[in-house]
Amino acid sequence: MSSTEDLIRQLRAPDQRGMGRIEEAEYGVPNVERLTRIDNAARTIRSWNSRCIPGLLQTPEYAMALTQAINPHLPMMEVRRRTLLKSARTQAFMRRTLAGDLRLACFLVGEEGIIHSTQDTNAHAMQLRHLLMMSAHEKVMIQVLPSHKIPPALSDHFLLWGLEEETSDPDGPKIPPQRMGYIETIMGGWYSTRLDDMARMHSGFSDMIREAMSAEDSRTFIREVLASWRAVQSRTSPEPTLEPGSSSPATPTMTALESPPPQPEA
């Protein structure tokens, strides 16, 4: 009869090359700086998240509210520290995007991530406005996948990077781009560069893109959800006023990105 160690060993794939566990920092915080360096080396980024806004698109307020919701027992100082690390990564991504260094960033968000808020509803509304702003950039594509279209047993979150390897000989043969996948689980983060893993992840991402709302329909959906959140806030908050000395908040203004696109004349 096989020992417990033998049974566990038999589960292990013989070839473990090209894959491994992401190193964790001292206090359980993922190595955000190392992930940022991967982001900076990427020419393309594909990101999927079923229940939350993808990390590269998160505002600081949303990231803090999400960190608190995921880790309710963390001290506030640690929540702020993690938020600062995440925000630095987001800012680096935005700088590369605005500078035109990124070829394409494709974000696929589950319907639940758009509709459902953390405890901070104001942070969620600000996050939706940020999504609309980012979706206007030509190198950023944001699509919403309806909940009933999400394949069963699919990971809640994964990332795919398309990396370009450097070559010392500009006249030499062109080196094919390196691809890397990243997935988060309850046991931590894992990466892979194996061709079979990349093929499965790319295939799964492409299948979901085909089932998702178009980029324009996704913007419309986000606008509608944002409008519903504003309606809820207006019913639960004091009447806004612009009178001098008043403590009531001013009425929020709607930006052009949030308003519906103009309709063609008949």
Order of alpha helices (4+ residues) and beta strands (2+ residues): alpha-beta-alpha-beta-alpha-alpha-beta-alpha-alpha-beta-beta-beta-beta-alpha-alpha
